[in-house]
Amino acid sequence: MLCDSAKVKGSRVTAWWAVPWARPLLVDNVVAMRIGVVGLGGIARAHLAGWRAIDSAEPLEFHGHDVSSEAATPEGVTRHDDLAELLGIVDLVDICTPTFSHVELIKAAADAGKPVLCEKPLALTVAEAVEAARHCAAAGVSLQVGQVVRYFPAYVAAHRAFATGAYGEPAVLRFRRAGGMPRQPWFADEERSGGIALDLMIHDIDQARWFAGDVVRVHAHLKGLDGPGLRPHALAILTHASGAISHITSSWALQSGFGTAFEIACTQGILEHDTRDVAPIRFDRSDVALPPAPAAPGQSPFAEELAELAGAALEGRPARVGVGDAIAALSVALAVRESARTGRAVVPEAVPDDLRSPTVSWDDLAGVR
Ligand SMILES: NC(=O)c1ccc[n+]([C@@H]2O[C@H](COP(=O)([O-])OP(=O)(O)OC[C@H]3O[C@@H](n4cnc5c(N)ncnc54)[C@H](O)[C@@H]3O)[C@@H](O)[C@H]2O)c1
């Protein structure tokens, strides 16, 4: 169950993504790492709590950079006002800045030869996202994108159940995500955040793709975008190449709390989750044994995400989400905006073949850490 405020290893974090995860995540591949967190705002706090929940063999060392002197330096972080100085000394760069700055910072980290983890959405256009991916490839550094919903327990549980094959093929998928309008002004500026489709709905677009594969057509509506202070809602219908249909609603109008829900109707059963329920997920098929979970319940999704992506970035280990997935989700989110603007169905721009992410199974992930 998500909650508004939670204690994460002693530090108070207030945000929808802050949850009371009690147990540390044990990893053996993350040792003595110097992590450079760029952007010390809201999501950086969740990342730092996630990094700290990783029970690594050696303590992690945190370095931080922010362009604003108003951004407080989190405890335990050594601040560098000069980005180049930070890039010179860290092993891994964790980009937690507003979306409009992602590509420039990814390229700067790559030029310094440092592997990069970047928050979603990767960029504001497919062309820029492709440019960032190619820039990192040319520099020989790894680029990973944090699409953290792939690490939230109910979604992980549903995917593990789905991966058994017992539920058959996905047919009609529904996703819901609603929270308050973020307070930072740049979120309300579509030119800088991408708006609700790129910032919020992208989580469920990624889920829809993870369950049902590539999206070939998008029809969408957006409301509440035409005045200051208005709280947008979005509705999208995605048609997958398989013929499955996804129905996604996203809203920034919820006045209190944050909630998510899904209903994955497959040919042999239905998987359901709703944060308003006491039970986080309902399995329709109690006869089905699940594949191994990469993390035990109670672990922080951010810790799990960061440990897995750090392993991928530093050692080439498998991760459940790749840059191609991030570009594909962005492309569908941009199609949502275009469809809402034109009133027409839109075909999302395809991800270049060389950037498509490989399929990673739960067996591939077992023993990653
Ligand atoms: N995964 C999730 O669930 C989730 C949740 C919230 C935000 N996000 C994403 O995280 C990113 C940051 O969001 P936030 O809520 O932390 O924003 P924020 O505004 O709270 O914090 C961003 C910080 O970056 C700093 N900054 C801006 N430009 C910079 C630059 N060029 N170099 C260094 N610092 C810079 C700002 O001064 C600010 O302190 C966004 O892309 C957002 O979409 C993801």
The ligand as an SDF file (V2000), in Angstrom:
LIG
                    3D

 44 48  0  0  0  0  0  0  0  0999 V2000
   10.4260    7.5540  -11.2370 N   0  0  0  0  0  0  0  0  0  0  0  0
    9.5190    8.3070  -10.6880 C   0  0  0  0  0  0  0  0  0  0  0  0
    8.5380    7.8130  -10.1890 O   0  0  0  0  0  0  0  0  0  0  0  0
    9.7040    9.7910  -10.6630 C   0  0  0  0  0  0  0  0  0  0  0  0
    9.0690   10.5740   -9.6990 C   0  0  0  0  0  0  0  0  0  0  0  0
    9.3090   11.9510   -9.6890 C   0  0  0  0  0  0  0  0  0  0  0  0
   10.1300   12.5110  -10.6630 C   0  0  0  0  0  0  0  0  0  0  0  0
   10.7040   11.7240  -11.6140 N   0  0  0  0  0  0  0  0  0  0  0  0
   11.5650   12.2950  -12.6650 C   0  0  0  0  0  0  0  0  0  0  0  0
   12.7510   12.7550  -12.0490 O   0  0  0  0  0  0  0  0  0  0  0  0
   13.2200   13.9350  -12.6900 C   0  0  0  0  0  0  0  0  0  0  0  0
   13.3970   15.0230  -11.6260 C   0  0  0  0  0  0  0  0  0  0  0  0
   12.1750   15.2630  -10.9720 O   0  0  0  0  0  0  0  0  0  0  0  0
   12.1320   15.9240   -9.5010 P   0  0  0  0  0  0  0  0  0  0  0  0
   10.7480   15.7420   -9.0250 O   0  0  0  0  0  0  0  0  0  0  0  0
   13.2500   15.4380   -8.6870 O   0  0  0  0  0  0  0  0  0  0  0  0
   12.3710   17.4580   -9.8770 O   0  0  0  0  0  0  0  0  0  0  0  0
   12.8040   18.6240   -8.8530 P   0  0  0  0  0  0  0  0  0  0  0  0
   12.4460   19.8910   -9.5370 O   0  0  0  0  0  0  0  0  0  0  0  0
   12.2470   18.3510   -7.5040 O   0  0  0  0  0  0  0  0  0  0  0  0
   14.3790   18.4870   -8.7160 O   0  0  0  0  0  0  0  0  0  0  0  0
   15.2630   18.6960   -9.7820 C   0  0  0  0  0  0  0  0  0  0  0  0
   16.5560   19.3040   -9.2500 C   0  0  0  0  0  0  0  0  0  0  0  0
   17.4770   19.3710  -10.3540 O   0  0  0  0  0  0  0  0  0  0  0  0
   18.1350   20.6500  -10.3120 C   0  0  0  0  0  0  0  0  0  0  0  0
   18.5960   20.9530  -11.6760 N   0  0  0  0  0  0  0  0  0  0  0  0
   17.9020   21.4950  -12.7090 C   0  0  0  0  0  0  0  0  0  0  0  0
   18.6770   21.5390  -13.8090 N   0  0  0  0  0  0  0  0  0  0  0  0
   19.8820   21.0540  -13.4600 C   0  0  0  0  0  0  0  0  0  0  0  0
   21.0990   20.8470  -14.1710 C   0  0  0  0  0  0  0  0  0  0  0  0
   21.2340   21.1430  -15.4760 N   0  0  0  0  0  0  0  0  0  0  0  0
   22.1600   20.3330  -13.4870 N   0  0  0  0  0  0  0  0  0  0  0  0
   22.0680   20.0200  -12.1610 C   0  0  0  0  0  0  0  0  0  0  0  0
   20.9360   20.2050  -11.4460 N   0  0  0  0  0  0  0  0  0  0  0  0
   19.8550   20.6800  -12.0980 C   0  0  0  0  0  0  0  0  0  0  0  0
   17.1040   21.5990   -9.7580 C   0  0  0  0  0  0  0  0  0  0  0  0
   17.7130   22.7510   -9.2040 O   0  0  0  0  0  0  0  0  0  0  0  0
   16.3920   20.7180   -8.7180 C   0  0  0  0  0  0  0  0  0  0  0  0
   17.0200   20.8390   -7.4470 O   0  0  0  0  0  0  0  0  0  0  0  0
   12.2050   14.2640  -13.7610 C   0  0  0  0  0  0  0  0  0  0  0  0
   12.6590   13.7940  -15.0070 O   0  0  0  0  0  0  0  0  0  0  0  0
   10.9610   13.5230  -13.3310 C   0  0  0  0  0  0  0  0  0  0  0  0
   10.1450   13.1330  -14.4040 O   0  0  0  0  0  0  0  0  0  0  0  0
   10.5200   10.3860  -11.6160 C   0  0  0  0  0  0  0  0  0  0  0  0
  1  2  1  0
  2  3  2  0
  2  4  1  0
  4  5  1  0
  4 44  2  0
  5  6  2  0
  6  7  1  0
  7  8  2  0
  8  9  1  0
  8 44  1  0
  9 10  1  0
  9 42  1  0
 10 11  1  0
 11 12  1  0
 11 40  1  0
 12 13  1  0
 13 14  1  0
 14 15  2  0
 14 16  1  0
 14 17  1  0
 17 18  1  0
 18 19  2  0
 18 20  1  0
 18 21  1  0
 21 22  1  0
 22 23  1  0
 23 24  1  0
 23 38  1  0
 24 25  1  0
 25 26  1  0
 25 36  1  0
 26 27  1  0
 26 35  1  0
 27 28  2  0
 28 29  1  0
 29 30  1  0
 29 35  2  0
 30 31  1  0
 30 32  2  0
 32 33  1  0
 33 34  2  0
 34 35  1  0
 36 37  1  0
 36 38  1  0
 38 39  1  0
 40 41  1  0
 40 42  1  0
 42 43  1  0
M  CHG  2   8   1  16  -1
M  END
$$$$
